[in-house]
């Protein structure tokens, strides 16, 4: 919508300049148009990031990480107007609130760990704390044990999975090895 307003700025200005149509209160100053343009340029990238493919649970955390990095670097960029920097900082704060909500649901970490592209490598590559990585693996292993181990008829010999060993070389009873 912002991109549309900027593209048709001349028409928007003509409508809001008119005192008779009740839209004059929405007329933007030159400074406000400049802010709108900068915000449009910044958030267009984030919008396109989500439109490039079919979103799924395994892409939520990497997408949030990417947007967080963009907002963090651009909110301190001196090329942007101060109101734009404030808006970016508020956007980052809002994003972090939603990011923290992903901790309330195990499905995000399960989806990441089971995704063929990510597995545990993503967490290590993005420098998650080792205890968080271990928690992610424990969540997946516990869910697997709860949902599938009793169904498979496999017995638990107490052995644990070594996430670094290739799947074909594991000699344990756990069916979930990452």
C-alpha positions as CSV (number, residue, x, y, z in Angstrom):
1,X,0.0,0.0,0.0
2,X,2.9,2.4,0.8
3,X,4.5,1.5,-2.4
4,X,1.3,2.3,-4.2
5,X,1.0,5.7,-2.5
6,X,4.6,6.5,-3.5
7,X,4.1,5.4,-7.0
8,X,1.0,7.6,-7.3
9,X,2.3,10.4,-5.2
10,X,1.1,13.1,-7.6
11,X,-2.5,11.8,-7.5
12,X,-2.4,11.3,-3.7
13,X,-1.2,14.9,-3.3
14,X,-3.9,16.2,-5.6
15,X,-6.6,14.4,-3.5
16,X,-5.2,15.5,-0.1
17,X,-4.5,19.1,-1.1
18,X,-8.2,19.6,-1.8
19,X,-9.8,21.2,1.2
20,X,-13.4,20.3,0.0
21,X,-13.1,16.5,0.0
22,X,-12.3,15.9,3.7
23,X,-8.9,14.4,3.1
24,X,-6.7,17.4,3.7
25,X,-5.8,16.2,7.2
26,X,-4.0,13.3,5.5
27,X,-1.8,15.5,3.4
28,X,1.9,14.6,3.8
29,X,4.8,17.1,4.1
30,X,7.9,16.7,1.9
31,X,9.7,15.3,5.0
32,X,6.9,12.7,5.6
33,X,7.1,11.7,1.9
34,X,10.8,11.1,2.3
35,X,10.2,9.0,5.4
36,X,7.6,7.0,3.5
37,X,10.0,6.4,0.7
38,X,12.8,5.2,3.0
39,X,10.4,2.9,4.9
40,X,9.0,1.5,1.7
41,X,12.5,0.7,0.4
42,X,13.5,-1.1,3.6
43,X,10.4,-3.1,4.2
44,X,10.0,-4.1,0.6
45,X,13.0,-6.3,1.0
46,X,11.5,-8.0,4.0
47,X,8.2,-8.5,2.2
48,X,9.9,-10.0,-0.8
49,X,11.9,-12.3,1.4
50,X,8.6,-14.0,2.5
51,X,7.2,-14.0,-1.0
52,X,10.1,-15.8,-2.7
53,X,8.9,-19.3,-1.7
54,X,6.3,-21.2,0.1
55,X,6.7,-20.3,3.8
56,X,6.8,-23.2,6.3
57,X,7.7,-23.6,9.9
58,X,11.4,-24.5,9.1
59,X,11.8,-21.1,7.4
60,X,10.3,-18.9,10.2
61,X,13.3,-18.7,12.4
62,X,15.9,-18.2,9.6
63,X,13.6,-15.5,8.2
64,X,13.2,-13.8,11.5
65,X,17.0,-13.9,12.0
66,X,17.5,-12.3,8.6
67,X,15.0,-9.5,9.2
68,X,16.5,-8.9,12.6
69,X,20.0,-8.5,11.1
70,X,18.6,-6.1,8.5
71,X,16.7,-4.0,11.1
72,X,19.7,-4.0,13.5
73,X,22.1,-2.7,10.9
74,X,19.7,-0.2,9.3
75,X,18.3,1.3,12.5
76,X,21.8,2.8,13.2
77,X,22.5,3.7,9.5
78,X,23.1,7.5,9.3
79,X,21.7,7.6,5.8
80,X,18.2,7.2,7.2
81,X,16.2,9.9,8.8
82,X,15.8,9.8,12.6
83,X,12.1,8.9,12.4
84,X,12.9,6.0,10.1
85,X,15.6,4.8,12.5
86,X,13.1,4.9,15.4
87,X,10.5,3.0,13.3
88,X,13.2,0.4,12.5
89,X,14.1,0.0,16.2
90,X,10.4,-0.4,17.0
91,X,10.0,-3.0,14.3
92,X,13.0,-4.9,15.7
93,X,11.5,-4.7,19.2
94,X,8.2,-6.1,17.8
95,X,10.0,-8.8,15.8
96,X,11.9,-9.9,18.9
97,X,8.6,-10.1,20.8
98,X,7.3,-12.6,18.2
99,X,10.6,-14.4,18.0
100,X,10.4,-15.0,21.8
101,X,7.0,-16.5,21.3
102,X,8.6,-19.3,19.2
103,X,10.1,-20.6,22.4
104,X,6.6,-21.3,23.7
105,X,6.1,-23.9,21.0
106,X,8.4,-26.8,20.3
107,X,7.2,-27.2,16.7
108,X,9.6,-24.5,15.4
109,X,12.7,-26.2,16.7
110,X,11.4,-29.6,15.7
111,X,10.8,-28.4,12.2
112,X,14.2,-26.8,12.0
113,X,16.0,-29.9,13.3
114,X,14.1,-32.3,11.0
115,X,14.5,-30.0,7.9
116,X,17.0,-31.6,5.5
117,X,18.7,-28.3,4.9
118,X,19.0,-27.1,8.5
119,X,19.2,-29.9,11.0
120,X,21.5,-28.8,13.9
121,X,23.9,-27.1,11.5
122,X,21.8,-23.9,11.4
123,X,21.9,-23.5,15.1
124,X,25.6,-24.0,15.2
125,X,26.2,-21.7,12.2
126,X,24.2,-18.9,13.8
127,X,26.1,-19.4,17.1
128,X,23.2,-20.5,19.3
129,X,24.4,-21.3,22.8
130,X,25.3,-25.0,23.1
131,X,22.7,-25.5,25.8
132,X,20.0,-24.2,23.4
133,X,21.2,-26.6,20.7
134,X,21.1,-29.5,23.2
135,X,17.6,-28.4,24.2
136,X,16.5,-28.5,20.6
137,X,17.8,-32.0,20.1
138,X,16.3,-33.1,23.4
139,X,12.9,-31.7,22.3
140,X,13.0,-33.6,19.0
141,X,14.2,-36.8,20.7
142,X,11.6,-36.6,23.4
143,X,8.8,-36.0,20.9
144,X,10.0,-38.9,18.8
145,X,10.2,-41.2,21.8
146,X,6.7,-40.1,22.9
147,X,5.1,-40.4,19.6
148,X,6.9,-43.2,17.7
149,X,9.1,-45.4,19.9
150,X,6.2,-47.2,21.6
151,X,4.5,-47.7,18.2
152,X,7.7,-49.2,16.6
153,X,8.1,-51.9,19.2
154,X,11.7,-51.0,19.6
155,X,13.2,-51.4,23.0
156,X,15.3,-48.7,24.7
157,X,18.7,-50.0,25.7
158,X,19.6,-46.7,27.2
159,X,21.9,-45.7,24.4
160,X,21.8,-42.2,23.0
161,X,22.2,-40.9,19.5
162,X,25.4,-39.2,18.5
163,X,24.3,-36.4,16.3
164,X,27.7,-36.1,14.6
165,X,27.7,-39.8,13.4
166,X,26.3,-40.4,9.9
167,X,22.9,-42.1,10.0
168,X,24.2,-45.3,8.3
169,X,26.9,-45.8,10.9
170,X,24.8,-45.7,14.1
171,X,24.4,-48.8,16.1
172,X,21.9,-47.8,18.7
173,X,18.2,-48.4,19.2
174,X,17.1,-44.8,18.7
175,X,15.4,-44.3,15.4
176,X,15.9,-40.6,15.5
177,X,19.5,-39.6,14.9
178,X,20.3,-36.1,13.6
